[in-house]
Amino acid sequence: MTQTVGKSANAARGRRGRVQVTMCYYGAPLRLDCDRIDRRDEIIVEQQPCGGNAVVVYSGKLLPGGEISLSFVSKV
């Protein structure tokens, strides 16, 4: 997976800022064609806040090459 992160000028000054993360799923390294009819893979993305428990921010199915974009608001 790759990610692109942008940070607003407000977040750099200690104010709340918006962050956009785009991820591309390249696919599993090993695929057995006889295993499934649905060729999509289940993807779960978690975010762990500082010192907190992990929170699921995306859960779904993607084909290899599929992209997802997530937007976050910084609490800094």
Phi and psi restraints in degrees (range 20) as a CNS / XPLOR table:
assign (resid 1 and name C) (resid 2 and name N)
       (resid 2 and name CA) (resid 2 and name C) 1.0 -120.6 20.0 2
assign (resid 2 and name N) (resid 2 and name CA)
       (resid 2 and name C) (resid 3 and name N) 1.0 158.5 20.0 2
assign (resid 2 and name C) (resid 3 and name N)
       (resid 3 and name CA) (resid 3 and name C) 1.0 -141.5 20.0 2
assign (resid 3 and name N) (resid 3 and name CA)
       (resid 3 and name C) (resid 4 and name N) 1.0 146.4 20.0 2
assign (resid 3 and name C) (resid 4 and name N)
       (resid 4 and name CA) (resid 4 and name C) 1.0 -120.6 20.0 2
assign (resid 4 and name N) (resid 4 and name CA)
       (resid 4 and name C) (resid 5 and name N) 1.0 123.8 20.0 2
assign (resid 4 and name C) (resid 5 and name N)
       (resid 5 and name CA) (resid 5 and name C) 1.0 -121.3 20.0 2
assign (resid 5 and name N) (resid 5 and name CA)
       (resid 5 and name C) (resid 6 and name N) 1.0 130.8 20.0 2
assign (resid 5 and name C) (resid 6 and name N)
       (resid 6 and name CA) (resid 6 and name C) 1.0 -118.5 20.0 2
assign (resid 6 and name N) (resid 6 and name CA)
       (resid 6 and name C) (resid 7 and name N) 1.0 141.9 20.0 2
assign (resid 6 and name C) (resid 7 and name N)
       (resid 7 and name CA) (resid 7 and name C) 1.0 -123.5 20.0 2
assign (resid 7 and name N) (resid 7 and name CA)
       (resid 7 and name C) (resid 8 and name N) 1.0 133.0 20.0 2
assign (resid 7 and name C) (resid 8 and name N)
       (resid 8 and name CA) (resid 8 and name C) 1.0 -77.9 20.0 2
assign (resid 8 and name N) (resid 8 and name CA)
       (resid 8 and name C) (resid 9 and name N) 1.0 161.2 20.0 2
assign (resid 8 and name C) (resid 9 and name N)
       (resid 9 and name CA) (resid 9 and name C) 1.0 -65.3 20.0 2
assign (resid 9 and name N) (resid 9 and name CA)
       (resid 9 and name C) (resid 10 and name N) 1.0 -32.4 20.0 2
assign (resid 9 and name C) (resid 10 and name N)
       (resid 10 and name CA) (resid 10 and name C) 1.0 -63.0 20.0 2
assign (resid 10 and name N) (resid 10 and name CA)
       (resid 10 and name C) (resid 11 and name N) 1.0 -38.7 20.0 2
assign (resid 10 and name C) (resid 11 and name N)
       (resid 11 and name CA) (resid 11 and name C) 1.0 -66.1 20.0 2
assign (resid 11 and name N) (resid 11 and name CA)
       (resid 11 and name C) (resid 12 and name N) 1.0 -35.1 20.0 2
assign (resid 11 and name C) (resid 12 and name N)
       (resid 12 and name CA) (resid 12 and name C) 1.0 -66.6 20.0 2
assign (resid 12 and name N) (resid 12 and name CA)
       (resid 12 and name C) (resid 13 and name N) 1.0 -25.6 20.0 2
assign (resid 12 and name C) (resid 13 and name N)
       (resid 13 and name CA) (resid 13 and name C) 1.0 -91.8 20.0 2
assign (resid 13 and name N) (resid 13 and name CA)
       (resid 13 and name C) (resid 14 and name N) 1.0 5.8 20.0 2
assign (resid 13 and name C) (resid 14 and name N)
       (resid 14 and name CA) (resid 14 and name C) 1.0 92.7 20.0 2
assign (resid 14 and name N) (resid 14 and name CA)
       (resid 14 and name C) (resid 15 and name N) 1.0 8.7 20.0 2
assign (resid 14 and name C) (resid 15 and name N)
       (resid 15 and name CA) (resid 15 and name C) 1.0 -101.2 20.0 2
assign (resid 15 and name N) (resid 15 and name CA)
       (resid 15 and name C) (resid 16 and name N) 1.0 167.9 20.0 2
assign (resid 15 and name C) (resid 16 and name N)
       (resid 16 and name CA) (resid 16 and name C) 1.0 -64.1 20.0 2
assign (resid 16 and name N) (resid 16 and name CA)
       (resid 16 and name C) (resid 17 and name N) 1.0 138.0 20.0 2
assign (resid 16 and name C) (resid 17 and name N)
       (resid 17 and name CA) (resid 17 and name C) 1.0 -134.4 20.0 2
assign (resid 17 and name N) (resid 17 and name CA)
       (resid 17 and name C) (resid 18 and name N) 1.0 161.5 20.0 2
assign (resid 17 and name C) (resid 18 and name N)
       (resid 18 and name CA) (resid 18 and name C) 1.0 -101.6 20.0 2
assign (resid 18 and name N) (resid 18 and name CA)
       (resid 18 and name C) (resid 19 and name N) 1.0 141.7 20.0 2
assign (resid 18 and name C) (resid 19 and name N)
       (resid 19 and name CA) (resid 19 and name C) 1.0 -127.5 20.0 2
assign (resid 19 and name N) (resid 19 and name CA)
       (resid 19 and name C) (resid 20 and name N) 1.0 132.9 20.0 2
assign (resid 19 and name C) (resid 20 and name N)
       (resid 20 and name CA) (resid 20 and name C) 1.0 -111.9 20.0 2
assign (resid 20 and name N) (resid 20 and name CA)
       (resid 20 and name C) (resid 21 and name N) 1.0 125.0 20.0 2
assign (resid 20 and name C) (resid 21 and name N)
       (resid 21 and name CA) (resid 21 and name C) 1.0 -118.5 20.0 2
assign (resid 21 and name N) (resid 21 and name CA)
       (resid 21 and name C) (resid 22 and name N) 1.0 126.4 20.0 2
assign (resid 21 and name C) (resid 22 and name N)
       (resid 22 and name CA) (resid 22 and name C) 1.0 -118.5 20.0 2
assign (resid 22 and name N) (resid 22 and name CA)
       (resid 22 and name C) (resid 23 and name N) 1.0 127.9 20.0 2
assign (resid 22 and name C) (resid 23 and name N)
       (resid 23 and name CA) (resid 23 and name C) 1.0 -122.5 20.0 2
assign (resid 23 and name N) (resid 23 and name CA)
       (resid 23 and name C) (resid 24 and name N) 1.0 141.9 20.0 2
assign (resid 23 and name C) (resid 24 and name N)
       (resid 24 and name CA) (resid 24 and name C) 1.0 -114.1 20.0 2
assign (resid 24 and name N) (resid 24 and name CA)
       (resid 24 and name C) (resid 25 and name N) 1.0 126.6 20.0 2
assign (resid 24 and name C) (resid 25 and name N)
       (resid 25 and name CA) (resid 25 and name C) 1.0 -91.9 20.0 2
assign (resid 25 and name N) (resid 25 and name CA)
       (resid 25 and name C) (resid 26 and name N) 1.0 117.4 20.0 2
assign (resid 25 and name C) (resid 26 and name N)
       (resid 26 and name CA) (resid 26 and name C) 1.0 -83.9 20.0 2
assign (resid 26 and name N) (resid 26 and name CA)
       (resid 26 and name C) (resid 27 and name N) 1.0 -19.4 20.0 2
assign (resid 26 and name C) (resid 27 and name N)
       (resid 27 and name CA) (resid 27 and name C) 1.0 110.3 20.0 2
assign (resid 27 and name N) (resid 27 and name CA)
       (resid 27 and name C) (resid 28 and name N) 1.0 167.1 20.0 2
assign (resid 27 and name C) (resid 28 and name N)
       (resid 28 and name CA) (resid 28 and name C) 1.0 -76.6 20.0 2
assign (resid 28 and name N) (resid 28 and name CA)
       (resid 28 and name C) (resid 29 and name N) 1.0 147.3 20.0 2
assign (resid 28 and name C) (resid 29 and name N)
       (resid 29 and name CA) (resid 29 and name C) 1.0 -69.4 20.0 2
assign (resid 29 and name N) (resid 29 and name CA)
       (resid 29 and name C) (resid 30 and name N) 1.0 -23.1 20.0 2
assign (resid 29 and name C) (resid 30 and name N)
       (resid 30 and name CA) (resid 30 and name C) 1.0 -130.2 20.0 2
assign (resid 30 and name N) (resid 30 and name CA)
       (resid 30 and name C) (resid 31 and name N) 1.0 127.0 20.0 2
assign (resid 30 and name C) (resid 31 and name N)
       (resid 31 and name CA) (resid 31 and name C) 1.0 -129.5 20.0 2
assign (resid 31 and name N) (resid 31 and name CA)
       (resid 31 and name C) (resid 32 and name N) 1.0 124.4 20.0 2
assign (resid 31 and name C) (resid 32 and name N)
       (resid 32 and name CA) (resid 32 and name C) 1.0 -102.7 20.0 2
assign (resid 32 and name N) (resid 32 and name CA)
       (resid 32 and name C) (resid 33 and name N) 1.0 111.1 20.0 2
assign (resid 32 and name C) (resid 33 and name N)
       (resid 33 and name CA) (resid 33 and name C) 1.0 -64.8 20.0 2
assign (resid 33 and name N) (resid 33 and name CA)
       (resid 33 and name C) (resid 34 and name N) 1.0 -25.8 20.0 2
assign (resid 33 and name C) (resid 34 and name N)
       (resid 34 and name CA) (resid 34 and name C) 1.0 -80.5 20.0 2
assign (resid 34 and name N) (resid 34 and name CA)
       (resid 34 and name C) (resid 35 and name N) 1.0 -8.1 20.0 2
assign (resid 34 and name C) (resid 35 and name N)
       (resid 35 and name CA) (resid 35 and name C) 1.0 -75.8 20.0 2
assign (resid 35 and name N) (resid 35 and name CA)
       (resid 35 and name C) (resid 36 and name N) 1.0 -38.3 20.0 2
assign (resid 35 and name C) (resid 36 and name N)
       (resid 36 and name CA) (resid 36 and name C) 1.0 -138.6 20.0 2
assign (resid 36 and name N) (resid 36 and name CA)
       (resid 36 and name C) (resid 37 and name N) 1.0 151.4 20.0 2
assign (resid 36 and name C) (resid 37 and name N)
       (resid 37 and name CA) (resid 37 and name C) 1.0 -87.1 20.0 2
assign (resid 37 and name N) (resid 37 and name CA)
       (resid 37 and name C) (resid 38 and name N) 1.0 -43.1 20.0 2
assign (resid 37 and name C) (resid 38 and name N)
       (resid 38 and name CA) (resid 38 and name C) 1.0 -77.0 20.0 2
assign (resid 38 and name N) (resid 38 and name CA)
       (resid 38 and name C) (resid 39 and name N) 1.0 118.0 20.0 2
assign (resid 38 and name C) (resid 39 and name N)
       (resid 39 and name CA) (resid 39 and name C) 1.0 -85.3 20.0 2
assign (resid 39 and name N) (resid 39 and name CA)
       (resid 39 and name C) (resid 40 and name N) 1.0 -0.9 20.0 2
assign (resid 39 and name C) (resid 40 and name N)
       (resid 40 and name CA) (resid 40 and name C) 1.0 -80.7 20.0 2
assign (resid 40 and name N) (resid 40 and name CA)
       (resid 40 and name C) (resid 41 and name N) 1.0 150.0 20.0 2
assign (resid 40 and name C) (resid 41 and name N)
       (resid 41 and name CA) (resid 41 and name C) 1.0 -104.4 20.0 2
assign (resid 41 and name N) (resid 41 and name CA)
       (resid 41 and name C) (resid 42 and name N) 1.0 143.7 20.0 2
assign (resid 41 and name C) (resid 42 and name N)
       (resid 42 and name CA) (resid 42 and name C) 1.0 -78.0 20.0 2
assign (resid 42 and name N) (resid 42 and name CA)
       (resid 42 and name C) (resid 43 and name N) 1.0 128.1 20.0 2
assign (resid 42 and name C) (resid 43 and name N)
       (resid 43 and name CA) (resid 43 and name C) 1.0 -119.9 20.0 2
assign (resid 43 and name N) (resid 43 and name CA)
       (resid 43 and name C) (resid 44 and name N) 1.0 134.2 20.0 2
assign (resid 43 and name C) (resid 44 and name N)
       (resid 44 and name CA) (resid 44 and name C) 1.0 -128.9 20.0 2
assign (resid 44 and name N) (resid 44 and name CA)
       (resid 44 and name C) (resid 45 and name N) 1.0 125.9 20.0 2
assign (resid 44 and name C) (resid 45 and name N)
       (resid 45 and name CA) (resid 45 and name C) 1.0 -114.3 20.0 2
assign (resid 45 and name N) (resid 45 and name CA)
       (resid 45 and name C) (resid 46 and name N) 1.0 128.1 20.0 2
assign (resid 45 and name C) (resid 46 and name N)
       (resid 46 and name CA) (resid 46 and name C) 1.0 -118.3 20.0 2
assign (resid 46 and name N) (resid 46 and name CA)
       (resid 46 and name C) (resid 47 and name N) 1.0 149.1 20.0 2
assign (resid 46 and name C) (resid 47 and name N)
       (resid 47 and name CA) (resid 47 and name C) 1.0 -119.9 20.0 2
assign (resid 47 and name N) (resid 47 and name CA)
       (resid 47 and name C) (resid 48 and name N) 1.0 134.4 20.0 2
assign (resid 47 and name C) (resid 48 and name N)
       (resid 48 and name CA) (resid 48 and name C) 1.0 -113.6 20.0 2
assign (resid 48 and name N) (resid 48 and name CA)
       (resid 48 and name C) (resid 49 and name N) 1.0 108.8 20.0 2
assign (resid 48 and name C) (resid 49 and name N)
       (resid 49 and name CA) (resid 49 and name C) 1.0 -64.9 20.0 2
assign (resid 49 and name N) (resid 49 and name CA)
       (resid 49 and name C) (resid 50 and name N) 1.0 160.8 20.0 2
assign (resid 49 and name C) (resid 50 and name N)
       (resid 50 and name CA) (resid 50 and name C) 1.0 -54.9 20.0 2
assign (resid 50 and name N) (resid 50 and name CA)
       (resid 50 and name C) (resid 51 and name N) 1.0 115.0 20.0 2
assign (resid 50 and name C) (resid 51 and name N)
       (resid 51 and name CA) (resid 51 and name C) 1.0 72.0 20.0 2
assign (resid 51 and name N) (resid 51 and name CA)
       (resid 51 and name C) (resid 52 and name N) 1.0 6.6 20.0 2
assign (resid 51 and name C) (resid 52 and name N)
       (resid 52 and name CA) (resid 52 and name C) 1.0 -107.9 20.0 2
assign (resid 52 and name N) (resid 52 and name CA)
       (resid 52 and name C) (resid 53 and name N) 1.0 -178.8 20.0 2
assign (resid 52 and name C) (resid 53 and name N)
       (resid 53 and name CA) (resid 53 and name C) 1.0 -82.8 20.0 2
assign (resid 53 and name N) (resid 53 and name CA)
       (resid 53 and name C) (resid 54 and name N) 1.0 152.9 20.0 2
assign (resid 53 and name C) (resid 54 and name N)
       (resid 54 and name CA) (resid 54 and name C) 1.0 -66.3 20.0 2
assign (resid 54 and name N) (resid 54 and name CA)
       (resid 54 and name C) (resid 55 and name N) 1.0 140.8 20.0 2
assign (resid 54 and name C) (resid 55 and name N)
       (resid 55 and name CA) (resid 55 and name C) 1.0 -121.0 20.0 2
assign (resid 55 and name N) (resid 55 and name CA)
       (resid 55 and name C) (resid 56 and name N) 1.0 131.3 20.0 2
assign (resid 55 and name C) (resid 56 and name N)
       (resid 56 and name CA) (resid 56 and name C) 1.0 -73.0 20.0 2
assign (resid 56 and name N) (resid 56 and name CA)
       (resid 56 and name C) (resid 57 and name N) 1.0 121.3 20.0 2
assign (resid 56 and name C) (resid 57 and name N)
       (resid 57 and name CA) (resid 57 and name C) 1.0 -106.5 20.0 2
assign (resid 57 and name N) (resid 57 and name CA)
       (resid 57 and name C) (resid 58 and name N) 1.0 -14.2 20.0 2
assign (resid 57 and name C) (resid 58 and name N)
       (resid 58 and name CA) (resid 58 and name C) 1.0 -153.9 20.0 2
assign (resid 58 and name N) (resid 58 and name CA)
       (resid 58 and name C) (resid 59 and name N) 1.0 137.4 20.0 2
assign (resid 58 and name C) (resid 59 and name N)
       (resid 59 and name CA) (resid 59 and name C) 1.0 -145.8 20.0 2
assign (resid 59 and name N) (resid 59 and name CA)
       (resid 59 and name C) (resid 60 and name N) 1.0 123.1 20.0 2
assign (resid 59 and name C) (resid 60 and name N)
       (resid 60 and name CA) (resid 60 and name C) 1.0 -179.0 20.0 2
assign (resid 60 and name N) (resid 60 and name CA)
       (resid 60 and name C) (resid 61 and name N) 1.0 -174.1 20.0 2
assign (resid 60 and name C) (resid 61 and name N)
       (resid 61 and name CA) (resid 61 and name C) 1.0 -114.0 20.0 2
assign (resid 61 and name N) (resid 61 and name CA)
       (resid 61 and name C) (resid 62 and name N) 1.0 137.6 20.0 2
assign (resid 61 and name C) (resid 62 and name N)
       (resid 62 and name CA) (resid 62 and name C) 1.0 -134.6 20.0 2
assign (resid 62 and name N) (resid 62 and name CA)
       (resid 62 and name C) (resid 63 and name N) 1.0 147.9 20.0 2
assign (resid 62 and name C) (resid 63 and name N)
       (resid 63 and name CA) (resid 63 and name C) 1.0 -84.9 20.0 2
assign (resid 63 and name N) (resid 63 and name CA)
       (resid 63 and name C) (resid 64 and name N) 1.0 153.5 20.0 2
assign (resid 63 and name C) (resid 64 and name N)
       (resid 64 and name CA) (resid 64 and name C) 1.0 -55.0 20.0 2
assign (resid 64 and name N) (resid 64 and name CA)
       (resid 64 and name C) (resid 65 and name N) 1.0 134.9 20.0 2
assign (resid 64 and name C) (resid 65 and name N)
       (resid 65 and name CA) (resid 65 and name C) 1.0 93.4 20.0 2
assign (resid 65 and name N) (resid 65 and name CA)
       (resid 65 and name C) (resid 66 and name N) 1.0 -7.0 20.0 2
assign (resid 65 and name C) (resid 66 and name N)
       (resid 66 and name CA) (resid 66 and name C) 1.0 -73.7 20.0 2
assign (resid 66 and name N) (resid 66 and name CA)
       (resid 66 and name C) (resid 67 and name N) 1.0 150.0 20.0 2
assign (resid 66 and name C) (resid 67 and name N)
       (resid 67 and name CA) (resid 67 and name C) 1.0 -122.1 20.0 2
assign (resid 67 and name N) (resid 67 and name CA)
       (resid 67 and name C) (resid 68 and name N) 1.0 149.6 20.0 2
assign (resid 67 and name C) (resid 68 and name N)
       (resid 68 and name CA) (resid 68 and name C) 1.0 -130.9 20.0 2
assign (resid 68 and name N) (resid 68 and name CA)
       (resid 68 and name C) (resid 69 and name N) 1.0 147.4 20.0 2
assign (resid 68 and name C) (resid 69 and name N)
       (resid 69 and name CA) (resid 69 and name C) 1.0 -123.9 20.0 2
assign (resid 69 and name N) (resid 69 and name CA)
       (resid 69 and name C) (resid 70 and name N) 1.0 134.3 20.0 2
assign (resid 69 and name C) (resid 70 and name N)
       (resid 70 and name CA) (resid 70 and name C) 1.0 -125.5 20.0 2
assign (resid 70 and name N) (resid 70 and name CA)
       (resid 70 and name C) (resid 71 and name N) 1.0 142.4 20.0 2
assign (resid 70 and name C) (resid 71 and name N)
       (resid 71 and name CA) (resid 71 and name C) 1.0 -115.8 20.0 2
assign (resid 71 and name N) (resid 71 and name CA)
       (resid 71 and name C) (resid 72 and name N) 1.0 137.2 20.0 2
assign (resid 71 and name C) (resid 72 and name N)
       (resid 72 and name CA) (resid 72 and name C) 1.0 -129.3 20.0 2
assign (resid 72 and name N) (resid 72 and name CA)
       (resid 72 and name C) (resid 73 and name N) 1.0 155.2 20.0 2
assign (resid 72 and name C) (resid 73 and name N)
       (resid 73 and name CA) (resid 73 and name C) 1.0 -114.5 20.0 2
assign (resid 73 and name N) (resid 73 and name CA)
       (resid 73 and name C) (resid 74 and name N) 1.0 123.2 20.0 2
assign (resid 73 and name C) (resid 74 and name N)
       (resid 74 and name CA) (resid 74 and name C) 1.0 -70.6 20.0 2
assign (resid 74 and name N) (resid 74 and name CA)
       (resid 74 and name C) (resid 75 and name N) 1.0 139.5 20.0 2
assign (resid 74 and name C) (resid 75 and name N)
       (resid 75 and name CA) (resid 75 and name C) 1.0 -101.6 20.0 2
assign (resid 75 and name N) (resid 75 and name CA)
       (resid 75 and name C) (resid 76 and name N) 1.0 18.4 20.0 2
